[in-house]
Amino acid sequence: MKKSASQWGIVIAVILLGIAFVFAMSYAFRRSPQLQELFSGTSSDAFGEVAANSKESIASRNRLTATVSMYIFSVITALQFVAFGVGTAVVSGIRRGGEAPKVQLSRLENAEIFFDVPLYVGLFGTISAFLVMAFSPQSSRLIAYSSTLIGIVFSLILRLTLQYPLRQSLISRMSEAAQGPEAAEGEKLP
């Protein structure tokens, strides 16, 4: 029961972190002209006709485009955190499992997909960026590059800090178990 509760605790904490990130981005976006400029598009063609010399209409449409782009970026980044949290919870469950090392190693191999989920979410972000491109090429590139980069980094962190050490530990335990009494006898011989 304890291991299940801790796994859910990790997942819930990561989901809350993702929600907090979206709210923080929204708050910062509303108050920071630099952040608004980062997500602002340069093309207003996708919004239809605008009256000549109507700076308010164009500015309003640019703000709308920037806001939508910022929310897309924030949600994709939050999904990255959720994918990372789920991967962490899965590895934690395998590590804390009381099974034999061979069974744990099989479970770790079976959980391989969870190490790739951040990459898939990053790909989803890149594809979503193509939809934004019609409105804002600048923010489209920001979303595409950052979601891909975050996916690669999170996947590497999962593999290098969680999967590899656990796999090495399980292989060592299996090797020690296989050598068991024979290794002890070998050490006693002159």
N, C-alpha and C positions, 0 to 999 in steps of 0.2 A: 504494500500500500504506500509506503514511504517513497519508493522509487517512482511510482506513478504520480504522486503528488508533486514531487520535485520536477518531473518532466513537464507537467501542466504548468507549474510555477514559472518555468523558463519560457514556455510558449506564451503565457499570459503576459509576462514581463516584456517580452519582445513586441507583442501586439500593442501593449500600452506605450512602449517606446516609439513604435511606428505612428500611432495616433498623436502622441506628443510632438513628433517631428512635423506632421502635417499641420497641426495647430501653430507650432512655432514658425514654420515657413509662411503660413498665412498671416500671422501677426507681423513678422518682419517685412513681408511683401507690402502690406498696407502702409507701413511706416518708413520704408527705405526707398528713396528715389533711385538709388543705385541698383537695388534688387529689381525694381520695376523695369529699369532700363535693360537689365540683363535678359529679362524675359520678353521685352517688347519686340514686336515684329516691325519690319520695314515695309511690308507690302500690305496694302489695304484692299487689293483687288478682290479678294475672296468675300468681302462684305458687301459688295454691290456698289451702286452709285452713291456718291457723296456730293452734296451741293458744293459749287465752286466757292473757294475761300472760306470754307467752314472748318476752322481749326478745332472747334469744340467737338464736332462729330468725329473727325479723324482721331483726335486725342482719346475720345470716349471708346472708339473701336479698338485703338491700340491698347488701352487699359484692359478692355475685355479680353483681347487676345493674350495679353501678358498674364492675366489672372488665370485663364484656362490653361495656359502652358505651365504656369507655376503649380497648379493643382495636379496636372498630369505628372509632372516631375516629382512632386511630393508623394503622390500615391505609389508611383513606381518605386521610389526609394523606400517607402514604408514596406512595400511588398518584399523588397530585398532584405530588410531587417527581419521580417516574418520568416522568409525562407532560411535565413541564417539561424534564427532561433529554433526552427523545426529541426534543422540538421544537427544543431547542438543537442537538442533534446533526444533525438534518436541515438546519437553516439553515447550520450550519458546513460540512456537506458541499456544499451549494449554493455557498456563498461560496468554498470552496477549489477548486471544480471549474474545470477549465481550458476550459470551453466558452465560446462567444461570449455576449455579454451578452443577446442575444435568447433564447437557449436557457436561460440561467440564470434569466431573468425568467419564462419559461414553467414551469421547474421550481419556482420560488418560488410561482407561482400554483397549481401542482398540489399543493404542500405546504400549502396553506391549511388543510386539515383538522387538521394538527398544532398549529395555533394555537388551535383550538377544543377539543382534547382535555381540557385542564384544566377547561373549562366543563362538559363531559360527565361528567367524574369528579365534579365538584361536584354535578351533578344526581343522579348515582348516590348520593352521600352524603346528599342531601336525601331521596331515596326510601328509603334504608336507615334514615334517622332515623324514618320513619313506622313501621317495624317495631319500633323500640325504644320508641316512644311508649306501647305497651301496658304496658311495664315501668317506664319512667321518663320522664315528660314533660319534666323538667328537662334531662336529658342528651340527649333527643331534639332539643330546640331548640338546644342547644349544637352537636351534630353537624350539624344542618341549616344553621344560619347560618354556622358556621365553614367547612364544606366548600364552600358556595356562595361565600363571600367569598374563600377561598383560590383557587378556580377562576377567579373574575373577575380577581383580582390577577395570578395567573400568566399568564393569557391576555393581559392588558394589557401585562405586562412583555415577553412574547414578541413581541407586535405592535409595541410602541413602541421597544424597544431592539434588536430583531433584524430583524424583517420590514421596517419602514419605512426604516431607514437603508440596508439592502441594496437595497431596491427603488429608492430615490432614486439610489443609486450606479449601479445598472444602467441606469436611465433616462438618467442623465448620460453614461455611457459610450456608450450607443446613440446619443444625440444628437451627441456628439463624433465618433463613427465616421461618422455620416450626413453631417456637415458636412465632415469630413476635409479634402481638398485645397482645396475651395471656400472654407472658412473661412480657410485659410492665404493664399490668393490675395486674399481680401477684405481682409485685414489689410495686405497689401503695397500695395494701391491707395491713392492719395492721397485 
